[in-house]
Amino acid sequence: MSMNWNSAAYQLSKQGKAYVLVTLVGVSGSTPRNSGTKMVISKEQTFDTIGGGHLEHKTIKHAQKMLASGKDCQHLEHFQLGSNLGQCCGGNASVLFEYFAAVGVNIMLFGAGHVGRVLIPMLAQLPCQVTWVDSREQQFPVNLDACHNVHQVVSEEPEDEVASMPENSYYIVMTHNHQMDFDITQAILKRADFNYLGLIASDTKWRRFQQRYKHRDLDQHQVARMKCPIGLEQVSGKLPMEVAVSVAAEVINCYQAEQKELAQQNIGAASASNSGMKTRPTSQQGIHRKEFKQLLTLD
């Protein structure tokens, strides 16, 4: 059964995929659907309908051009139905196109304890989509209206939520239960497609986990990619705020390094086709000072 436009928009947003939300905002005369009718168009699929026919065909074609451009935009298009669009209707329709860009950084945070509750407001200020998972509904804050990019998930089996994330996601594991932490990290390691996997743990816990991973025949190369102890060494301290700042800084460092690498690859490709192009050298690593300063000054 196909999803309706509302469910589709939610799922595509959760997966960090780009889509166009189409809305009939003004109709007059004879039209296939009423004003307010919506549909969602992604690169692979369409969800719901604004009435079918050539109007919908032209609408989908226009939305696909927007998706191909990858640029944030919102605009109206006016269509006169009838012979021009091969419609038997004789009215007019104004269509609002709203492009929602793909989210490059998708984060899943496991744990709504002291550190998790401090960390979430920081992540909410970054250009990312956050899924916050805990088995205890009462642990979540009552009001998260300011955190528009955070989606809460209550799950008795948190490790099952790993399957819903897109490739190259970021995972932060800090639940209240060691076995739960192990099951979650094991699920992530089996996927072997993460950009970042951080685990909060003592030295003793980490050594035990490493031994257990070996007994489960998990790829040791993937285990070596894990960040444990979690967070940047330069930001020390055990207070929830100190740990949260350290973790947020490490995530920023990771995704900025990835973005710089992609940018350098694009520059290299452009240089290959234009030998006269000059590029300004950039730092290979490091946290953007402005973002890091903002983290340190959070209330």
N, C-alpha and C positions, 0 to 999 in steps of 0.2 A: 504494500500500500504506500502510495507516494505521500510525502510529507506536505503539509500546507506551508504557506509562505512564512508564517510566524515561527514554526518549528524549524524550518530550513534555515532561517536567518540566525536562530539561536545556535544550531549545530555548526553552521559554517563559521560563526564568530568564535565558538568554543575551539574549533579546529584551527583557527587562525587563517582561514581561507578568504580570498577576496570574493565579493559578490555585489550585484547591483539590485537595489530595491526599487521596483517600478510601481508607481501609484497613479491611477486616474484621478486627477485633481479637479478637472472641469469637463463636463460633458453637456452637450445640448443636442436637441433633436433626437433622432433615432440612433442609439448606440447599443452595442452588445452587452455592456455592463454599466453599472452605476458608478458615480463618482465615489472615490474611496477604495475601490477594488485594487488589490495589490497582487504582485507576483515577485518572485526572487529568481535571479538568473546568475548562475556561477559559470565558470569556464567549461564545466562538464555537464551540467544539468539545468533544467528549469523546474520551478515549483509553483503550483497554482496557475491561474490563467486570468487574463484580462478580457477574455472573450473569444480568443482564437482568431482565425482568419488572417488576412494580410496585415492588419494593424498589429497583431501580436508578432507576426513574422518580422515586420520592420522594427518593432520594439526590441526584440531579441537580438537582431542584427546590430542595432545601435548600441545595446548594452555590451555586446561582445567586443565592439571597438573600444569602449571605455575600459573593459577588463584588460584588453591588450595594451592599452596605453599605460596602465598602472598609476595613473594620476588621480589624486583626490579631486572630486568635482561633484557638482550638483546643478542640474539645470532642467528647464522645461522645454518640451518639444510639442508643437501644435500639429495635429493631423486633421485633415478634412476627409471624412469618410465618404464613400461613394465610388464613383468610377475610377478616381485617382488611385485608390487603394484596393480596388477590386472588391469592395464590400457592398452588400445589398442595402446596408444602412445608409442614411443620408444625413447624419449628424456630424458634429465636431467633437474632438477629444483632445484634451491637454494632458500630457504624460510627464510626470516628474521622475527623473532619473537620479538616484542617490547611490554613489559609488562608495563602498566600504572596502578599504585597502586590506590586503593580507597583513597579518601581524607576524613580524619576523622572529620575535622572541616569545615563545610559549613556555610558561613556568607552571609546574605542579608542585605545590608546597604541601607536605604531609605533616600534620601536627598543628593543633590550635592551642598549644601551651603558652607559657610566658614569653618565650622567644618568638614563636609564630605570631602571636597577637601584636608584638612590637614590630616585627618584620613586615607584615602585610601593608601598613600605611606607607612604608618606604617603597615597596614594589609597586604600589598603586600609582606612584608618581613617575614611574619609568615607562618607556614605550614598549609595553609588553602586555600579554594576556595571561592572567593568573587563575589557576584552578586550585582552590584551597580545600583540602580533604582531611576529615577527621571522623572517627567512629562515634564521637560524643557530641551530639547536637548542642547540648547546653554549653559547650566550650566556646562556641562562636559568639562574637559580639552581637548585641541586639541590632545595632544600626551600622550598616556599611554603605550608606547612600553615597558617601564621598568617594568610595572606591569603585568607580564604574567599570573598571577592567578586571574586577575580582568576582569569581563565581564560586560559591560555597557548595560543597558536596558532602553529605553525610553518608558514610558507607561502613557497613559491618565488616567488609572485606576490602580495605583500602587498596591492597595490591591489585585488585581487579580493575581499578581506575586507570592504571598505567596504559592499558590497551587503547584507551580513548584518545591518547595524545598523538599529535603528528610527529613525524621524524624530526630529529635534531632539537628536541625539547630540552628544557632545563628542569632538573628534579632536585628538590631540597627535602631531605628526610630527617624529621626530628619529632617523632611521635613519643608517646608516653610509655611505649612497650617495646622491649628489645626484640622479641620474636616478630612483632609487627614490622619493625625496622628491617629485619632480615628478609622477611617475605617480600616487602616492597622493593628493596634493593635487588633482590634476586630476580624479580620480574623485570626490572629495568635492565639489569645486566644481560638477561636472556634476549631482550630486544636488540641490544648492541647498537643502538642508533642514537644515543643521547649526545647532546653537546656539552652537558654539564650534569654531574651527579655528586651532590654533596651530602655527607652523612655526619650528624652530630654524634660524637662518641668519645669515650675515654680511651686511653691507650690500650687498656685491658680489653674493652669491648671490641675495639678495632682488630686486635690480634685474634680474638676468638672468631670474629666474622670472617677474617681472611682464611682461617683454617676450615671453616664450614664451607666457604666458597669452593675450596679445593676439593672437598669431599663431594660436592655437587657437580663437579666437572665443568665449572663455569670458566669461560675464557679469561685467563689471567691477565691478558693484555687489557681487557675491558675493566677488570678489577683495578689495575694499575692507573687507570684514568680517573678513578674516583678521587674526590677531594675529602680526605679525612686525615687529620681533623679539618672540619669545615671552616671556611673563612680565610681572609688574608692574614699572614703572619704579622704584618705591620700594624694591624689593629688588634691589640691584645685585650684581655679582660674577660671576666666571666659573668658580668651583669647582663641581663636580657638585652638591654639597649646596646651594650658593647658587642655582644655576639651578633645581634641583628645587623648592626652597622658593618661588621666584618663580613657577614654573609652577603649582604647587599652589594658591598664593594667588590667582592669576588665575582659575583654575577655580572656586574657592570664591566669589570675588567675582561671577563670572558667574552661577552657579546661584542664589546668594542674591538677586541682583538680580532674576532671573526669578521666584523664589518670592515676593518682595515685590510684584512687579507683579501676579502672579496673586491674591495676598491682597488687594491694593488694589482689584482688579476685583471680587472677591467682596464686599468691604465696600461698594463703590459700588453693586453690585446690591442688596445688603441695605438700603442707605440709601434707595434709590429706592422700596422697598416699605414702609419704616419711617422716615419723616422725622425721628423723634425719636431715632434712634440716633446716638450720639456715638462717634467713633473717635479713638484716640491717634495723633498724628503720628509717622511713622517716617522714618528716614534712607533716602534713595533709593539710596545706594551705600555701599560700604565692606565690609570683611571683618569678620566677627564676631571681636571681640578674643580671645575664649577660644580659638577654633579657630586663629587666626593664631599665638597664643602657643604653642600645642601644636606647631605646625609648626617654630617657631624653636628649640624645646627638644628636638627629636627627636635621639636618639643617632646 
